[in-house]
């Protein structure tokens, strides 16, 4: 009987001696409440980012994914969400362009998740072209175009004008006033069909390297040099060749860029390029798209990851205006030398045949967008006054300002 009682008591004690309740597991917050709107779009992107439709369409205008990008852009207008919304847009574009496994995509994703949890306010990435947004908000751009292989000075009534040595001196002098100067070429720089044209083109690209150019658009003259030399020149150039309206079968020309992002003066600048000659096949599997169709594909993405969009082209003002009808996003066009400035600074012509350099000052007005503030065209003559040109830029104004030859 005693043994039975002992057994009952032991069973009772075992039943009472329950293991302690485990402490509640800590669940890391997905984001701080104030960033919930950004987080909702972050989660939405995670749901569609691996879908075949998205990988095929990207952020093409009119697609559901372009609508998502537009909703992110609206959050960028809210000061308390701007940094995280911008980082979300950049991360999404990196995912599409660079792939999920790239170092850039991975680092952007880590920073975005940390930012949504409030773990850091430093959301910029050193060395990333879309980093360090904000700042003084002033960008100087020196631009050329329609050179058509003219490396030597051209004879005019009062002597001569142009030439690579003068251009080099002028660009370097302008950098004295704008240390963060961007140097861009609007296209039709190259020549073909004449003896020595290939060597001439090589010399031009090497000279542009020495001048520190940052990007070059492509016009029909450039595309006519042929795939072989264009590929060679793209490898020789220390700057990217940009063309947004080439349709390529199977990435036939992967060494061309639809747009590039450049960082200057605390401003992220997207540079696009439109070639003239829509509908023409320039090589097997490569043809020139209509400008409007190409912009619908590229512009929403470029706009979302930049403060300012610059378009390089040899299309005329009317053609560009038609291509952009109903599409916002281009801040300044650096275009055909046969055009004239429109008084608003939206379309600025280059100086043809290498006879001069245009300079435009882009500036943020208060909390508003980056836009052209002043512009001047400087002829490449022996008496060209850089000091006078820089003074004009500082005074502001977008009326026609072409210094006399």
Buried (B, 14 or more C-beta within 10 A) or exposed (E): EEEEEEEEEEEEEEEEEEEEEEEEEEEEEEBBEEBEBBBEBBEEBEEEBEEEEBEEBBBBBEBEBBEBBBBBBEBBEEEEBBBBBBBBBBBBBBBBBBEEEEEBBBBBBEBBBBBBBBEEEEBBBEEBBBBBBEBEBBBBBBBBBBBBBBBEBBEEEEEBBBBBEBBBBBBBBBBEBBEBBBBBBBBBBBBBEEEEBBEBBBBBBBBBEEBBBBBBBBBBBBBBBEBEBBBBBBEBBEBBBBBBBBBEEEEBBEEBBBBBBBBBBBBBBBBBBBBBBBEEEBBEEBBBBBBBBBBBBBBBBBBBBBBBBBBBBBBBBEBBBEBBEEBEBBBBBBBBBEBEBBEEBBBBBBBBBBBBBBBBBBBBEEEEEBBBBBBBBBBBBEEBEBEEBBEBBEEEBBEEBBBEB
